[in-house]
C-alpha cells in the first residue's frame, strides 16, 4: 500500500529537480484513485514493485494502458521475470525488451 510519505518524497524530488507541478503525485492502491482513472488511458506505465503485486495488477494495468502503450516493470528477481511476463502476456502484452542487472530484471512490455 502507498503511504503519504511516498507522495511527499516524490514532490520534494520534483521540486529539487526544477519540475515542481510538472507531475501529479497521488496515493493509490493500484489504479483505485479518481485522478488516475480520469487521465487514462496511458501511453507508458512504470511499476517498480514486488512480483506478487505486479502479477495481481496485470488485468487492471492492461485496462489503463492504451493499445500500443508500454509497461516497464521492475523490482523483479531474475527467477521471477518469466512468471511476471506470462501474466502480462495473458493480458495482451508482448515482450519488447528484458534487461538483467546482476540479480534484477526489468521487463519492457508492449500492449498489442
C-alpha positions in Angstrom: 0.0 0.0 0.0 1.2 3.5 -0.8 2.0 5.8 2.1 1.6 9.6 2.1 5.3 9.9 2.7 5.9 8.5 -0.8 3.9 11.3 -2.3 5.8 13.9 -0.2 9.2 12.4 -1.3 8.2 12.4 -4.9 7.0 16.0 -4.7 10.3 17.0 -3.0 12.3 15.3 -5.7 10.3 17.1 -8.4 11.0 20.4 -6.7 14.7 19.6 -6.2 14.9 18.9 -9.9 13.1 22.1 -11.0 10.0 20.2 -12.0 7.5 21.2 -9.3 4.0 20.9 -10.6 5.1 19.0 -13.8 3.9 15.7 -12.4 0.7 14.9 -10.4 1.5 12.7 -7.4 -1.2 10.9 -5.6 -1.7 8.0 -3.2 -3.4 4.9 -4.8 -3.6 1.1 -4.4 -3.2 0.1 -8.0 -5.4 2.3 -10.1 -8.0 2.9 -7.4 -7.9 6.7 -7.5 -10.1 9.1 -9.4 -7.1 11.1 -10.6 -5.7 8.1 -12.3 -8.9 6.9 -13.8 -9.6 10.4 -15.2 -6.3 10.6 -17.1 -6.4 7.0 -18.5 -5.5 5.5 -20.8 -1.8 6.0 -20.5 0.9 5.5 -23.1 3.5 4.5 -20.5 3.2 2.9 -17.1 6.2 2.2 -14.9 5.9 0.0 -11.8 8.8 -0.8 -9.5 7.2 -3.2 -7.0 7.3 -6.8 -6.0 6.3 -9.8 -8.1 3.1 -10.6 -6.3 1.6 -7.1 -6.7 2.8 -6.9 -10.3 1.0 -10.1 -11.2 -2.1 -9.1 -9.4 -2.1 -5.7 -11.1 -1.8 -7.2 -14.7 -5.5 -7.1 -15.6 -6.1 -3.6 -14.3 -2.8 -2.3 -15.8 -3.9 -3.6 -19.2 -7.2 -1.7 -18.8 -5.4 1.6 -18.1 -2.7 1.3 -20.8 -3.6 2.4 -24.4 -3.2 0.0 -27.3 0.4 0.1 -28.3 1.5 1.6 -25.0 4.4 0.3 -22.9 4.7 -1.0 -19.4 8.1 -1.0 -17.7 8.1 -3.5 -14.8 11.0 -3.7 -12.4 11.7 -4.8 -8.9 11.9 -8.4 -10.1 14.4 -11.0 -9.2 15.7 -12.8 -12.4 14.0 -16.0 -11.5 10.6 -14.2 -11.2 10.7 -12.5 -14.6 9.3 -15.4 -16.6 6.2 -15.7 -14.4 5.5 -11.9 -14.5 6.0 -11.9 -18.3 3.5 -14.8 -18.6 0.9 -12.9 -16.5 1.2 -9.9 -18.8 1.2 -11.9 -22.0 -2.1 -13.4 -20.8 -3.5 -9.8 -20.7 -2.4 -9.0 -24.3 1.2 -7.8 -23.8 4.2 -8.8 -25.8 7.8 -8.6 -24.6 9.6 -5.6 -26.1 12.9 -5.9 -24.0 14.2 -7.6 -20.9 17.3 -6.3 -19.1 19.2 -8.1 -16.4 21.4 -6.2 -14.0 23.0 -8.6 -11.5 20.1 -10.4 -9.8 17.4 -8.0 -11.0 15.3 -8.0 -14.2 13.4 -5.1 -15.8 10.7 -6.0 -18.4 9.5 -3.7 -21.0 6.2 -4.9 -22.5 4.0 -3.5 -25.2 0.2 -3.8 -25.2 -0.7 -5.3 -28.6 
